[in-house]
Amino acid sequence: MPHLTIQATPNVMIPHAESLLKTLNNALWETGHFKQATDIKARILPVNTFLVGVEDDEQEHGFIYAHLKLMSGREASVRDSLAQLLVTTIDEKLAAAQSGRTQLQICVEVEEISTIYQKKILGQ
């Protein structure tokens, strides 16, 4: 844990997806809230069909939705600071790459997962 899932609409420019993930994982790691760097897992899932609002036929609006799942037990202030960190990091990493045609919303949700969670590492 944690698991970070990024969903991005196709009108959002992400020039180097792996670089974005590495930057986000590093930002999370540097907070000191996680035991091992390899505990942080991230992925980007494309959003093929989307609508922002009710009449965005020209797709002038797009979004990045980051969903951070954590084991339970962290204070609300820690979860809030992690959400703000992700918003800021995504903004800093991607703002310059945007075309200007699309209004980009960056949304972050931090969720505690159930205490019933199993993990096994193969290959050790």
Secondary structure as the mmCIF struct_conf table of DSSP 4:
data_model
#
loop_
_struct_conf.conf_type_id
_struct_conf.id
_struct_conf.beg_label_comp_id
_struct_conf.beg_label_asym_id
_struct_conf.beg_label_seq_id
_struct_conf.end_label_comp_id
_struct_conf.end_label_asym_id
_struct_conf.end_label_seq_id
STRN STRN1 HIS A 3 ALA A 8
TURN_TY1_P TURN_TY1_P1 PRO A 10 ASN A 11
BEND BEND1 VAL A 12 VAL A 12
BEND BEND2 PRO A 15 PRO A 15
HELX_RH_AL_P HELX_RH_AL_P1 ALA A 17 TRP A 29
TURN_TY1_P TURN_TY1_P2 GLU A 30 GLY A 32
BEND BEND3 PHE A 34 LYS A 35
HELX_RH_3T_P HELX_RH_3T_P1 ALA A 37 ASP A 39
STRN STRN2 LYS A 41 PRO A 46
BEND BEND4 THR A 49 THR A 49
BEND BEND5 VAL A 52 VAL A 54
TURN_TY1_P TURN_TY1_P3 ASP A 57 GLU A 58
STRN STRN3 HIS A 61 LEU A 70
BEND BEND6 SER A 72 SER A 72
HELX_RH_AL_P HELX_RH_AL_P2 ALA A 76 LEU A 94
HELX_RH_3T_P HELX_RH_3T_P2 ALA A 95 ALA A 97
BEND BEND7 GLY A 100 THR A 102
STRN STRN4 GLN A 103 GLU A 112
HELX_LH_PP_P HELX_LH_PP_P1 ILE A 113 SER A 114
BEND BEND8 THR A 115 THR A 115
#
